[in-house]
């Protein structure tokens, strides 16, 4: 199979002779929005209690403070990726950076919960301009495959590093300043890009973009927003009618969207990209890698905090070695594909993920957190390997003119994989916990009805209920909840093990003809 690469970079309408040092400086600037988005995704969690105390939001408003940003972001990623192909990817990145920094400053001083919800939604709008632009610009700044592969590994490392930094930075800022400081981080992070980006980052765009189809943009929103909302609803409340209905509506709009793209002369999303088996399999591998990682983090965070008694920041610090392993694995994968076919490297990464889940599925969790943290380390090595090479295959297999759309699809895969990992594995874990929980008899007379109900719903509810009981009975409740939770962990790990093993085999077969790097 042959992979085509981009022509020389263009800055406006003139061709520039690029020097390597300028390329790497440009990559350094592109890392600022990557770090910002990654930090923003995880740091807000630690500001929520302070936000609740300061703004006194209702339960529904607190939910929208969390959900407004990812819903708008997911709904606009594809549209913004295609828009960058049309108007210029650097231009879109600069617009997004200015908007994100300005709105972050305004949101930091939100006087009401409604203001904060609106700010988060607007941040999702500008955030959707950032990530596809950074990845598509990398595709055009580094047309030579080996340098591009290293650049993509650094890009992925920045995303993982930001995710690791988010909980620690968020906790520190809230503790030493106030909740708004979490949003103000965006301002200094965007300044280097805005000051130096126009001079160091070359502009690139589709040379024959066609018109922007507004109905397609609206349809893409009607696909992603209901689907993402439904998945999050299923993850938090179980598979109820409302969540399933919104997912179904999103899928139906997806069918309408796809049919429209095939009819248009200049589609918003070129569906022919998916006819390329390498592109489609690489997207699938990316989704599954994030699926496995976020699903694991979901139950590990609960285990460390609720069963091991760690504080949130201590739990975040305990995960740092594994997140560092994600970064290291991505960088090691770059020279590895010169000796081993990329498809086998992706398959190897997915197989590592399967091994991590096998340690959980068949291991004993009673000996403290060491086994789960070791399993996370193995899983992280696999995720770092698989997502780095799959991202490179996504960019390398797409035509240069469509790199914005390809990057947007890759970013959408990140969002979908993360949400599915939480929703699917989280729902199975919750259902198994509820089915296997065996609380001691006689609690009805000792606990308020709400506390007893919550104990039967979640591990956190059981731990809170135990705090209201005498020591001996509290220990029995905690033991019963831990046993029920661990039974769910074993089941979800076994399911993820099967999925990751199957994906590893498929990647090895479908991607086997992709040549080694030269």
C-alpha positions, 0 to 999 in steps of 0.5 A: 500500500502507498501512502501519499504525503503533503506538498510543501507547506504554504504560507498564504499563497507563497511556498516557504522553504521550511527549516527543521528548527522552525518546524520543531518550534512550531510544534512546541507552540502547538503543544500549548493548546494541547496541554490546555485542553487536556488540563481543562478536561480533568482539572474542573473535577477538583473545582466542583465542590468549591463551585457548589459552595460559591454559586449554589447551583441546583443539581441540574445546573451542576450537571450542565456545568460539567456537560456543557463543554464536552457536548458542544465540543463533540458536536462541532469537532467534525464541522471545525475540522472541515472549516479549517480545511476551507479557511486555513488551519492556522487561522482557525487555531488562532481564532479558537485560541483568542476566543478560548483565552478571553472566555476563560478569563470571563468564566473565571469570574462567573457570578452565577451558575447560569453564567458558568454554564453559558461560559462552559458551552462557549468554551466548547465552541472555541475548544472544538477549533483547537485540537483538530487544528493542531493535529492537521497542522502537524500533518502539513508541517511534517510531511516526511513520515518519520518526523511526522510520527515523532511529532504525533508521539509528542502531541499524544504525550502532551495530551497524556501529560496534561491529563496527568497534570490536571488533577494535581494542578486543579487541586493545588489552584483551588486550595491556594486561590479559588475555583476560578483560577482553574479557568485563568490557566488558559490565558498564560498558556495561549499567549506564546501561541498568539504572539509567535504562531503567525510567524512560525506556524505555516498556514495550510488549507484545502486548495479546492475546498468548496462551499460550507454546507450549513445543513450538514453542520446542523446535522452533525450537531444533531448527531453528536450532541444527543448521542454524547448526552445519551451515553453520559445519561446511561453512564450516570443513571443506567440504561433508561428510556431517556438515555436510549431515546437520545442515543437512537435519535443521534444515530438516526440523524447520523444516517441522514447526515451520511446520506447527505454527504454522499449527495453533495458535490462538496461534502462537509465530511468526505465519506470516502475517507472511511473506504480506506481500510487503514484509516477506518481500522486506525480510527477503531483502534484509537477509539478502543484504546481510549475506551479501555483506558477511561473505563479502567480509570473509572473503577480505579479512581473509585477503588483508590478513594473509596476502598483504599481511603486515598484523597483525590490528589493522592489518587491522582499522584498514584496514577502518575507513573502509569500516565508517564508510561503512556508518554514513554510508550508513544515515544518508543513506538516511533523508532519501533515501526522502522523494524516492525510493521505499524499494524503489528505495533498497534496490535501489540499496544492493544494486546498490552491493554488486554494483558492489563485487563487480564491482571484485573479479571483474574487477580486478587484485589484484597492486597491493596492497590498495588495489583490495580496500579501495576495493571494500569501501568501495563494498560498505559504502555499499550494505550500509548503505543496504540494511539500514537501509531494509530493517529499517525496512520489516520493522518498518513492515510488521508489526503493532505487536503483533507487533513483537517477532517481526518484530524477532526474524526480522530479527535471525535474518536477520542471523545467517543472512546472516552465516553463509551469506556465510561458509559459501557463499562461503568453501566456494567460495573454499576449493574453488577454492584447492585445485583451482588450487594448483600448488606447486613440485616436490620439497617432499615432501623438504623439508616435514613431511607435515602442513605439506605437507597444510595448504599444499594445504588453505588459504592460511594453511597455505601461508604457514606452510609457506613459513616453513619453506623457503629464501627462493627456494623460500618465495617460489615457494610464496607466489606459487603460493598467492596465485595460487590464492587470487586465482583463488578470489576472482575466482570467488566475487566473480563469483557474489556479483555475480550474486546481488546484481544479481538481488536488486537487480532483485527488490527494485525490482520487489517493493517498487516500490509502497511509497510515499515517506516524507512 
